[in-house]
Amino acid sequence: MMQLGISFAMVGVGILIGGLTWYFSKYIVQFSIGLTRWLIRKSKRQSKAVA
């Protein structure tokens, strides 16, 4: 019975963690896109200064 109770608890924790991951992934993707765009702009400015 104890193993069954622990397994139900772990499934619940897994569902909560999965939901949090899904929620925060939106912000992580937005941050990654912003960082990539910033790096591209910075590299374009440096290439213009060199040329």
MARMILO-783594 format. One line per field, with one value per residue (C-alpha): residue in three letters; x, y, z. Coordinates in nm, 3 decimals. Each point is the difference from the previous one (the first is absolute). Layout:
REM MARMILO-783594
residuo	[ALA, ...]
x	[X, ...]
y	[Y, ...]
z	[Z, ...]
REM end
This chain:
REM MARMILO-783594
residuo	[MET, MET, GLN, LEU, GLY, ILE, SER, PHE, ALA, MET, VAL, GLY, VAL, GLY, ILE, LEU, ILE, GLY, GLY, LEU, THR, TRP, TYR, PHE, SER, LYS, TYR, ILE, VAL, GLN, PHE, SER, ILE, GLY, LEU, THR, ARG, TRP, LEU, ILE, ARG, LYS, SER, LYS, ARG, GLN, SER, LYS, ALA, VAL, ALA]
x	[0.000, 0.284, 0.153, -0.338, -0.043, 0.351, -0.054, -0.323, 0.183, 0.283, -0.246, -0.161, 0.338, 0.088, -0.320, 0.068, 0.359, -0.114, -0.253, 0.258, 0.244, -0.266, -0.083, 0.360, 0.109, -0.187, 0.218, 0.318, -0.075, -0.075, 0.328, 0.191, -0.151, 0.079, 0.357, 0.049, -0.133, 0.225, 0.304, -0.086, -0.037, 0.328, 0.186, -0.144, 0.120, 0.349, 0.017, -0.099, 0.270, 0.265, -0.105]
y	[0.000, 0.237, -0.047, 0.066, 0.322, 0.119, -0.076, 0.205, 0.286, -0.013, 0.001, 0.311, 0.168, -0.092, 0.154, 0.321, 0.022, -0.070, 0.282, 0.243, -0.099, 0.062, 0.339, 0.121, -0.135, 0.288, 0.253, -0.196, -0.009, 0.375, 0.069, -0.221, 0.175, 0.342, -0.101, -0.140, 0.319, 0.213, -0.207, 0.028, 0.380, 0.024, -0.210, 0.206, 0.323, -0.142, -0.121, 0.348, 0.161, -0.236, 0.043]
z	[0.000, 0.077, -0.346, -0.159, 0.199, -0.084, -0.368, -0.003, 0.172, -0.253, -0.290, 0.149, 0.041, -0.358, -0.130, 0.195, -0.121, -0.357, 0.022, 0.137, -0.273, -0.266, 0.155, 0.029, -0.339, -0.166, 0.183, -0.065, -0.374, -0.004, 0.183, -0.243, -0.303, 0.146, 0.077, -0.350, -0.161, 0.222, -0.096, -0.371, 0.026, 0.189, -0.257, -0.288, 0.166, 0.044, -0.359, -0.126, 0.214, -0.137, -0.365]
REM end
